[in-house]
């Protein structure tokens, strides 16, 4: 295998550039040519391919987003669109493709393997951390750090005005970001889709805190039900308790900014491992890290299997929050 391509697809995540940088430099070290594909699967269909050089990836490890950009591609969801993608890969003599993204990206990659016989290696990169087959995805640590910084800042104004703040974080259909942010931020409450919401219990907890002398509180809410879900909870808490509440929706703030050291290292590790795996003729898998070891998981399992939250952290929330 001498000619490999790489694309980033779906939602952007801090650390994607670390993946690209490591892939380029590992490819050069192994005498492979690496081709960049702009705008994900849409760019693959449109033929937006260009060579990636060592200079091209200089000084990008600390940048957020992706130098290859990303997009949503309705055309790729059709058989005809995927055939165009496969034809472009073959026309450009691409022998292997690295796809960087989350479960939607890997669903698309699995179809390319099945329908076109393309050699594909996935790198899990999404702030949601909801990909089965790896303990952490590239971008997750940065998103959690963003949420914790927001908690620390909002706590000051919550205390000043004796309010209950609901901080809504992203996470797709999961509570990974919310769980870690709540533990690291020392919040008074947590609402995640994995645990049924009991508004009465939440209100009782907040009232007990107020009776013990706490004049403010912060509750982290995962957006999983629907964006803006925290407004409904806040209104109900106010109705039941009389507490003054406010909502802060972090939204896409969590996707941007310079990646943390942890995301730069994880991205570098997985980007290099992806090139090495393709060089060994591995295909139809993602490379991940489980208990500090590189692991390889079939693409289909990454979205068919449900990734569980850390039981230890869930237990801690019942004690610490």
C-alpha positions as CSV (number, residue, x, y, z in Angstrom):
1,X,0.0,0.0,0.0
2,X,1.6,3.2,-1.2
3,X,-1.2,5.8,-1.6
4,X,-3.5,6.6,1.3
5,X,-6.2,9.3,1.7
6,X,-7.6,10.9,4.8
7,X,-10.8,12.8,5.5
8,X,-12.6,14.3,8.5
9,X,-16.4,13.9,8.6
10,X,-19.4,14.9,10.8
11,X,-19.0,17.3,13.7
12,X,-15.6,18.8,14.2
13,X,-13.7,18.1,17.4
14,X,-10.5,19.6,18.9
15,X,-7.6,17.3,18.1
16,X,-8.6,16.4,14.6
17,X,-5.6,18.3,13.3
18,X,-3.3,16.3,15.6
19,X,-4.7,13.2,13.9
20,X,-4.0,14.6,10.5
21,X,-0.5,15.8,11.4
22,X,0.5,12.4,12.9
23,X,-0.9,10.5,9.9
24,X,1.0,12.7,7.4
25,X,4.3,12.4,9.2
26,X,3.9,8.6,9.9
27,X,3.0,8.1,6.3
28,X,6.2,9.9,5.2
29,X,8.3,7.9,7.6
30,X,6.9,4.7,6.0
31,X,7.3,6.0,2.4
32,X,3.5,6.3,1.8
33,X,1.9,9.2,0.0
34,X,-1.0,10.8,1.9
35,X,-3.8,12.5,0.1
36,X,-6.1,15.0,1.9
37,X,-9.8,15.0,1.1
38,X,-11.6,18.3,1.7
39,X,-15.1,18.5,3.3
40,X,-15.5,14.9,4.2
41,X,-17.6,12.6,2.1
42,X,-19.0,15.5,0.1
43,X,-15.4,16.3,-0.9
44,X,-14.8,12.7,-1.8
45,X,-17.8,12.7,-4.1
46,X,-16.7,16.0,-5.6
47,X,-13.1,15.0,-6.1
48,X,-11.6,17.6,-3.7
49,X,-8.3,15.7,-3.2
50,X,-4.8,17.1,-2.8
51,X,-1.4,15.9,-1.6
52,X,-0.5,16.5,2.1
53,X,3.1,17.4,2.8
54,X,5.1,17.7,6.0
55,X,5.0,21.5,5.6
56,X,1.2,21.4,5.1
57,X,0.8,20.1,8.7
58,X,3.4,22.2,10.4
59,X,2.1,24.1,13.5
60,X,-1.5,22.7,13.3
61,X,-1.4,20.5,16.4
62,X,-2.7,23.4,18.6
63,X,-5.5,24.5,16.3
64,X,-9.1,23.5,16.7
65,X,-11.4,22.3,14.0
66,X,-9.9,20.5,11.0
67,X,-7.7,21.8,8.2
68,X,-9.5,19.4,5.9
69,X,-12.9,20.8,6.9
70,X,-16.1,18.8,7.2
71,X,-19.6,18.7,6.0
72,X,-22.9,16.8,6.0
73,X,-23.5,14.9,2.7
74,X,-27.0,13.9,1.8
75,X,-25.7,12.6,-1.6
76,X,-23.4,10.2,0.2
77,X,-26.4,8.6,1.8
78,X,-27.5,7.3,-1.7
79,X,-26.0,4.3,-3.5
80,X,-25.2,6.5,-6.5
81,X,-23.4,9.0,-4.3
82,X,-21.2,6.3,-2.7
83,X,-20.5,4.9,-6.1
84,X,-19.1,8.3,-7.1
85,X,-16.9,8.2,-4.0
86,X,-15.6,4.8,-4.8
87,X,-14.9,5.7,-8.4
88,X,-12.9,8.8,-7.3
89,X,-10.8,6.7,-4.9
90,X,-10.0,4.2,-7.7
91,X,-9.4,6.9,-10.3
92,X,-6.9,8.6,-8.0
93,X,-5.3,5.2,-7.2
94,X,-6.1,5.4,-3.5
95,X,-5.4,2.1,-1.8
96,X,-6.6,2.9,1.7
97,X,-8.8,5.5,3.3
98,X,-8.6,6.9,6.9
99,X,-11.9,8.3,8.1
100,X,-11.8,10.6,11.2
101,X,-15.1,11.2,13.0
102,X,-17.9,9.6,15.0
103,X,-20.6,6.9,14.5
104,X,-22.2,8.5,11.4
105,X,-18.7,8.7,9.8
106,X,-18.2,5.0,10.6
107,X,-21.6,4.0,9.2
108,X,-20.6,5.6,5.9
109,X,-17.2,3.9,6.0
110,X,-18.8,0.4,6.6
111,X,-20.9,1.0,3.5
112,X,-17.8,1.8,1.4
113,X,-16.2,-1.4,2.6
114,X,-19.3,-3.4,1.8
115,X,-20.2,-1.8,-1.5
116,X,-16.9,-0.8,-2.9
117,X,-14.3,-3.1,-1.3
118,X,-12.3,-0.1,-0.1
119,X,-9.7,-0.6,2.6
120,X,-10.8,1.7,5.5
121,X,-9.4,2.6,8.9
122,X,-11.4,4.7,11.3
123,X,-10.1,7.2,14.0
124,X,-12.8,8.0,16.6
125,X,-13.0,11.8,16.9
126,X,-16.1,13.3,18.4
127,X,-16.7,15.4,21.5
128,X,-19.6,13.1,22.5
129,X,-17.3,10.2,23.4
130,X,-20.1,7.8,22.3
131,X,-18.1,5.5,20.0
132,X,-17.9,1.9,21.2
133,X,-14.4,0.4,21.0
134,X,-12.3,3.2,22.7
135,X,-12.3,4.6,26.2
136,X,-12.0,8.1,24.9
137,X,-12.5,9.8,21.5
138,X,-10.4,12.7,20.2
139,X,-12.0,16.0,21.3
140,X,-13.8,14.7,24.4
141,X,-11.3,16.0,26.9
142,X,-11.3,19.5,25.4
143,X,-15.1,19.6,25.5
144,X,-15.2,18.5,29.2
145,X,-12.6,21.1,30.0
146,X,-14.7,23.8,28.3
147,X,-17.7,22.7,30.4
148,X,-15.8,22.7,33.6
149,X,-14.4,26.2,32.9
150,X,-18.0,27.4,32.3
151,X,-19.1,25.8,35.6
152,X,-16.3,27.6,37.5
153,X,-17.3,30.9,36.0
154,X,-21.0,30.6,36.4
155,X,-20.6,29.6,40.0
156,X,-19.4,33.1,40.8
157,X,-22.6,34.8,39.5
158,X,-24.8,32.0,40.9
159,X,-23.4,32.6,44.3
160,X,-23.7,36.4,44.0
161,X,-27.4,36.3,43.1
162,X,-28.3,33.2,45.1
163,X,-29.6,31.4,42.0
164,X,-29.8,27.8,40.7
165,X,-28.1,27.6,37.3
166,X,-28.7,24.8,34.8
167,X,-25.7,24.4,32.5
168,X,-26.6,22.4,29.3
169,X,-23.8,20.5,27.6
170,X,-23.7,18.6,24.3
171,X,-23.3,14.8,24.0
172,X,-25.6,13.6,21.3
173,X,-27.7,10.9,23.0
174,X,-25.4,10.3,25.9
175,X,-24.2,11.8,29.2
176,X,-20.5,11.4,28.9
177,X,-19.6,15.1,28.9
178,X,-22.2,15.9,31.5
179,X,-21.0,13.2,33.9
180,X,-17.4,14.1,33.8
181,X,-18.1,17.9,33.9
182,X,-20.4,17.4,37.0
183,X,-17.8,15.5,38.9
184,X,-14.9,17.8,37.9
185,X,-17.0,20.9,38.5
186,X,-18.4,19.8,41.9
187,X,-21.9,20.6,40.9
188,X,-25.1,20.0,43.0
189,X,-27.0,18.1,40.4
190,X,-26.8,16.1,37.2
191,X,-29.3,15.2,34.5
192,X,-28.3,12.5,32.0
193,X,-30.3,10.3,29.7
194,X,-28.9,7.1,31.2
195,X,-30.6,7.8,34.5
196,X,-34.4,8.6,34.5
197,X,-35.1,12.2,35.5
198,X,-36.9,12.6,38.9
199,X,-37.7,16.3,39.1
200,X,-39.2,15.8,42.6
201,X,-35.9,14.2,43.8
202,X,-33.9,17.0,42.2
203,X,-36.0,19.6,43.9
204,X,-35.7,17.9,47.2
205,X,-31.9,17.8,46.9
206,X,-31.7,21.5,46.0
207,X,-34.0,22.4,48.9
208,X,-31.9,20.4,51.3
209,X,-28.8,22.2,50.1
210,X,-30.5,25.6,50.7
211,X,-31.6,24.5,54.2
212,X,-28.0,23.5,55.0
213,X,-26.7,27.0,54.1
214,X,-26.0,26.7,50.3
215,X,-27.5,29.8,48.7
216,X,-26.8,28.8,45.1
217,X,-26.5,25.6,43.1
218,X,-25.4,24.3,39.7
219,X,-27.0,21.5,37.8
220,X,-25.4,20.0,34.6
221,X,-27.9,18.8,32.0
222,X,-27.1,16.7,29.0
223,X,-28.9,17.9,25.9
224,X,-29.7,14.3,24.9
225,X,-33.5,14.6,25.0
226,X,-33.4,17.8,22.8
227,X,-31.4,21.0,22.8
228,X,-33.0,23.4,25.3
229,X,-34.3,20.7,27.5
230,X,-32.8,22.4,30.5
231,X,-35.3,25.3,30.1
232,X,-38.1,22.9,30.8
233,X,-36.4,21.5,33.9
234,X,-35.6,25.0,35.2
235,X,-39.2,26.2,34.9
236,X,-40.5,23.1,36.7
237,X,-37.9,23.5,39.5
238,X,-38.9,27.2,39.9
239,X,-42.6,26.2,40.0
240,X,-42.0,23.6,42.7
241,X,-39.4,25.4,44.9
242,X,-39.7,29.1,44.2
243,X,-36.0,29.3,43.6
244,X,-34.8,31.8,41.0
245,X,-33.3,29.8,38.1
246,X,-31.2,30.6,35.0
247,X,-30.1,28.5,32.1
248,X,-26.8,28.5,30.2
249,X,-26.6,26.5,27.0
250,X,-22.9,25.9,26.0
251,X,-23.7,24.5,22.6
252,X,-21.0,24.7,20.0
253,X,-18.5,26.4,22.3
254,X,-17.5,22.9,23.3
255,X,-16.4,22.1,19.8
256,X,-14.0,24.9,19.2
257,X,-10.8,26.2,20.7
258,X,-7.3,24.8,21.1
259,X,-7.3,21.1,22.1
260,X,-6.0,20.0,25.5
261,X,-2.7,18.2,25.8
262,X,-4.7,14.9,26.3
263,X,-6.5,15.4,23.0
264,X,-3.3,16.3,21.2
265,X,-1.6,13.1,22.5
266,X,-4.6,10.9,21.8
267,X,-5.0,12.3,18.3
268,X,-1.2,11.8,17.6
269,X,-1.3,8.3,18.9
270,X,-4.4,7.3,16.9
271,X,-3.3,9.1,13.7
272,X,0.0,7.3,13.6
273,X,-1.7,3.9,14.5
274,X,-4.1,4.3,11.6
275,X,-1.3,4.5,9.1
276,X,0.5,1.6,10.6
277,X,-2.6,-0.5,10.6
278,X,-3.3,0.2,6.9
279,X,0.3,-0.6,6.2
280,X,-0.3,-4.0,7.8
281,X,-3.3,-4.4,5.4
282,X,-5.9,-4.1,8.2
283,X,-9.3,-2.8,7.1
284,X,-12.9,-2.3,8.2
285,X,-11.9,-1.3,11.7
286,X,-11.3,1.7,14.0
287,X,-8.2,2.1,16.1
288,X,-8.9,3.1,19.7
289,X,-7.4,3.1,23.2
290,X,-8.8,0.9,26.0
291,X,-7.0,0.8,29.3
292,X,-4.0,2.5,27.7
293,X,-3.7,-0.1,25.0
294,X,-4.3,0.2,21.3
295,X,-7.3,-1.7,20.2
296,X,-9.0,-2.5,16.9
297,X,-12.8,-2.8,16.6
298,X,-14.9,-3.6,13.5
299,X,-16.6,-0.5,12.1
300,X,-20.1,-2.0,12.5
301,X,-19.6,-2.6,16.2
302,X,-18.8,1.0,16.8
303,X,-22.4,2.1,16.2
304,X,-24.2,-1.2,16.8
305,X,-22.9,-1.7,20.3
306,X,-23.8,0.8,23.1
307,X,-20.9,2.3,25.0
308,X,-21.6,2.5,28.8
309,X,-20.8,5.3,31.1
310,X,-18.1,4.7,33.8
311,X,-19.8,2.8,36.7
312,X,-17.3,4.3,39.1
313,X,-18.1,7.8,38.1
314,X,-21.8,7.2,38.2
315,X,-21.3,5.9,41.8
316,X,-19.3,8.9,42.7
317,X,-22.0,11.3,41.6
318,X,-24.4,9.8,44.2
319,X,-21.8,10.4,46.9
320,X,-20.2,13.7,45.8
321,X,-23.0,15.7,44.2
